Structures are given as C-alpha cells and as structure tokens.
Amino acid sequence: MINPRNMTLTDWADSVILSTSDAWSFGKLEDESRWQDWAIGFVRASQFTQQVVPDPYQFADWRDWAERAYPMLEVN
C-alpha cells in the first residue's frame, strides 16, 4: 500500500486505485471534501474486509486516517 506521507490527497487516492484490484468498488476520488465517503468504499472493498481498518468518519483529516490505515492494508 502507498504511504501517504508527502503526497496530496488526490495523488494518494489515485495511487491507491492503481495498486488495488477492487478499485471499481470505490472509484476515483473526484471531490476532496468527500474523502471520507471515498474512504468508506475503500474500507469495504473485498480485499480489505478482513482487516480492521479505522473508520474514516472518526477522523477530521484525511492524512491522519490514511497514515493509520495504510500499514494495516500492506498485507494485501
């Protein structure tokens, strides 16, 4: 999985899509203000459902969530 450090939200989201086989289930992030909605689709993607990924709605900043979530997803 892609480390979000030193990346913009759009760059990170695009990189995640390219590295994920279930990208169709959450699609491209079009509106950065809706990053949590995009992240929920990501968390629910079939390859990640067995992981305990933090709820993005518990985070005000996308980077805080991504930095907590990405290490959990590296095993996939």
Accessible surface in RSA format (square Angstrom, percent):
REM  Atomic radii and reference values for relative SASA: ProtOr
REM  Chains: A
REM  Algorithm: Lee & Richards
REM  Probe-radius: 1.40
REM  Slices: 20
REM RES _ NUM      All-atoms   Total-Side   Main-Chain    Non-polar    All polar
REM                ABS   REL    ABS   REL    ABS   REL    ABS   REL    ABS   REL
RES MET A   1    51.48  26.7   6.94   4.6  44.54 106.0   8.45   7.2  43.02  57.0
RES ILE A   2    54.49  31.0  52.04  38.8   2.45   5.9  54.49  39.2   0.00   0.0
RES ASN A   3    53.93  37.2  44.84  43.3   9.09  21.9  24.17  58.2  29.76  28.8
RES PRO A   4     0.00   0.0   0.00   0.0   0.00   0.0   0.00   0.0   0.00   0.0
RES ARG A   5   145.38  61.0 136.10  69.4   9.28  22.1  46.83  64.0  98.55  59.7
RES ASN A   6   145.31 100.2 101.38  98.0  43.93 105.8  40.08  96.5 105.23 101.7
RES MET A   7    45.69  23.7  38.24  25.3   7.46  17.8  39.94  34.0   5.75   7.6
RES THR A   8    78.01  55.5  73.33  74.3   4.68  11.2  75.27 101.1   2.74   4.1
RES LEU A   9    10.48   5.8   7.35   5.3   3.13   7.9   7.35   5.2   3.13   8.4
RES THR A  10    44.89  31.9  44.89  45.5   0.00   0.0  37.00  49.7   7.89  11.9
RES ASP A  11    75.39  52.8  71.99  71.7   3.40   8.0  12.31  29.0  63.08  62.9
RES TRP A  12     1.45   0.6   1.45   0.7   0.00   0.0   1.45   0.8   0.00   0.0
RES ALA A  13     0.10   0.1   0.10   0.2   0.00   0.0   0.10   0.1   0.00   0.0
RES ASP A  14    44.51  31.2  42.68  42.5   1.83   4.3  22.56  53.1  21.95  21.9
RES SER A  15    28.52  24.1  25.17  33.6   3.35   7.7   7.25  15.4  21.27  29.8
RES VAL A  16     0.00   0.0   0.00   0.0   0.00   0.0   0.00   0.0   0.00   0.0
RES ILE A  17    35.79  20.4  31.84  23.7   3.95   9.5  31.84  22.9   3.95  10.7
RES LEU A  18   158.20  88.1 124.67  89.2  33.53  84.3 127.43  89.5  30.77  82.8
RES SER A  19    61.23  51.7  24.56  32.8  36.67  84.5  36.00  76.7  25.23  35.3
RES THR A  20    11.36   8.1   0.05   0.0  11.31  27.0   1.41   1.9   9.95  15.0
RES SER A  21    95.01  80.3  61.55  82.1  33.47  77.1  57.02 121.4  37.99  53.2
RES ASP A  22    15.47  10.8  15.47  15.4   0.00   0.0   0.09   0.2  15.39  15.3
RES ALA A  23    19.69  18.1  18.34  28.3   1.35   3.1  18.55  26.1   1.14   3.0
RES TRP A  24   205.22  82.4 168.39  81.5  36.82  86.5 167.41  89.3  37.81  61.3
RES SER A  25    44.39  37.5  16.41  21.9  27.98  64.5  20.83  44.4  23.57  33.0
RES PHE A  26    23.92  12.0   0.26   0.2  23.67  61.6   8.69   5.3  15.23  43.6
RES GLY A  27    28.26  34.9   0.00   N/A  28.26  34.9  28.00  76.8   0.26   0.6
RES LYS A  28   110.48  53.9  89.69  55.0  20.79  49.5  76.40  68.8  34.08  36.3
RES LEU A  29    12.11   6.7   4.63   3.3   7.48  18.8   5.69   4.0   6.41  17.3
RES GLU A  30   143.40  82.3 106.13  80.3  37.27  88.7  56.18 108.7  87.21  71.2
RES ASP A  31    68.15  47.7  62.49  62.2   5.66  13.4  27.06  63.7  41.09  41.0
RES GLU A  32    87.37  50.2  79.85  60.4   7.52  17.9  32.07  62.0  55.30  45.1
RES SER A  33    93.96  79.4  57.45  76.7  36.51  84.1  56.50 120.3  37.45  52.5
RES ARG A  34   138.63  58.2 133.98  68.3   4.65  11.1  42.68  58.3  95.95  58.1
RES TRP A  35    22.27   8.9  22.27  10.8   0.00   0.0  11.11   5.9  11.16  18.1
RES GLN A  36    43.40  24.3  43.31  31.7   0.10   0.2   2.45   5.2  40.96  31.1
RES ASP A  37    60.60  42.5  48.25  48.0  12.35  29.2  23.71  55.8  36.90  36.8
RES TRP A  38    16.27   6.5   7.79   3.8   8.48  19.9  15.37   8.2   0.90   1.5
RES ALA A  39     0.08   0.1   0.08   0.1   0.00   0.0   0.08   0.1   0.00   0.0
RES ILE A  40    29.59  16.8  29.59  22.0   0.00   0.0  29.59  21.3   0.00   0.0
RES GLY A  41    17.51  21.6   0.00   N/A  17.51  21.6  16.40  45.0   1.11   2.5
RES PHE A  42     0.10   0.0   0.10   0.1   0.00   0.0   0.10   0.1   0.00   0.0
RES VAL A  43    28.37  18.7  26.74  24.2   1.63   3.9  26.85  23.3   1.52   4.1
RES ARG A  44   169.97  71.4 153.28  78.1  16.68  39.7  53.14  72.6 116.83  70.8
RES ALA A  45     0.85   0.8   0.00   0.0   0.85   1.9   0.84   1.2   0.01   0.0
RES SER A  46    79.10  66.8  61.36  81.9  17.73  40.8  47.84 101.9  31.26  43.8
RES GLN A  47    52.59  29.4  34.97  25.6  17.63  42.0  29.58  63.0  23.02  17.5
RES PHE A  48     0.78   0.4   0.07   0.0   0.71   1.8   0.07   0.0   0.71   2.0
RES THR A  49    74.46  53.0  47.60  48.3  26.86  64.0  41.50  55.7  32.96  49.8
RES GLN A  50   161.19  90.1 133.29  97.4  27.91  66.4  56.81 120.9 104.38  79.2
RES GLN A  51    55.16  30.8  41.47  30.3  13.68  32.6   1.73   3.7  53.43  40.5
RES VAL A  52   133.60  87.9 122.72 111.1  10.88  26.2 126.83 110.2   6.77  18.4
RES VAL A  53    15.79  10.4   0.04   0.0  15.75  37.9   0.04   0.0  15.75  42.7
RES PRO A  54    18.31  13.3   6.16   5.6  12.15  44.2  18.31  15.1   0.00   0.0
RES ASP A  55    61.76  43.3  52.88  52.6   8.88  21.0  27.48  64.7  34.28  34.2
RES PRO A  56     0.17   0.1   0.17   0.2   0.00   0.0   0.17   0.1   0.00   0.0
RES TYR A  57   110.11  51.4  86.18  49.0  23.93  62.3  72.98  54.8  37.12  45.8
RES GLN A  58   140.07  78.3 107.03  78.2  33.05  78.7  35.20  74.9 104.87  79.5
RES PHE A  59    33.04  16.5  26.89  16.7   6.15  16.0  32.09  19.5   0.94   2.7
RES ALA A  60   107.39  98.7  67.93 104.8  39.46  89.8  76.52 107.8  30.87  81.8
RES ASP A  61    63.57  44.5  60.38  60.1   3.18   7.5  23.39  55.0  40.18  40.1
RES TRP A  62    29.18  11.7  28.42  13.8   0.76   1.8  13.49   7.2  15.69  25.5
RES ARG A  63    75.02  31.5  75.02  38.2   0.00   0.0  29.58  40.4  45.44  27.5
RES ASP A  64    80.82  56.6  76.28  75.9   4.54  10.7  16.56  39.0  64.26  64.1
RES TRP A  65     1.67   0.7   1.67   0.8   0.00   0.0   1.67   0.9   0.00   0.0
RES ALA A  66     0.00   0.0   0.00   0.0   0.00   0.0   0.00   0.0   0.00   0.0
RES GLU A  67    66.96  38.4  56.51  42.8  10.45  24.9  14.32  27.7  52.64  43.0
RES ARG A  68   133.14  55.9 124.55  63.5   8.59  20.4  51.09  69.8  82.04  49.7
RES ALA A  69     0.33   0.3   0.33   0.5   0.00   0.0   0.33   0.5   0.00   0.0
RES TYR A  70    30.16  14.1  30.03  17.1   0.13   0.3   7.77   5.8  22.39  27.6
RES PRO A  71    64.75  47.2  52.66  48.0  12.10  44.0  52.93  43.7  11.82  73.5
RES MET A  72    71.02  36.8  60.82  40.2  10.20  24.3  68.93  58.6   2.09   2.8
RES LEU A  73     0.96   0.5   0.31   0.2   0.65   1.6   0.31   0.2   0.65   1.8
RES GLU A  74    91.91  52.8  71.13  53.8  20.79  49.5  17.25  33.4  74.66  61.0
RES VAL A  75   115.94  76.3  77.50  70.2  38.45  92.6  85.99  74.7  29.95  81.2
RES ASN A  76    81.18  56.0  23.02  22.2  58.16 140.0  29.47  70.9  51.71  50.0
END  Absolute sums over single chains surface
CHAIN  1 A     4471.4       3501.0        970.4       2331.0       2140.4
END  Absolute sums over all chains
TOTAL          4471.4       3501.0        970.4       2331.0       2140.4
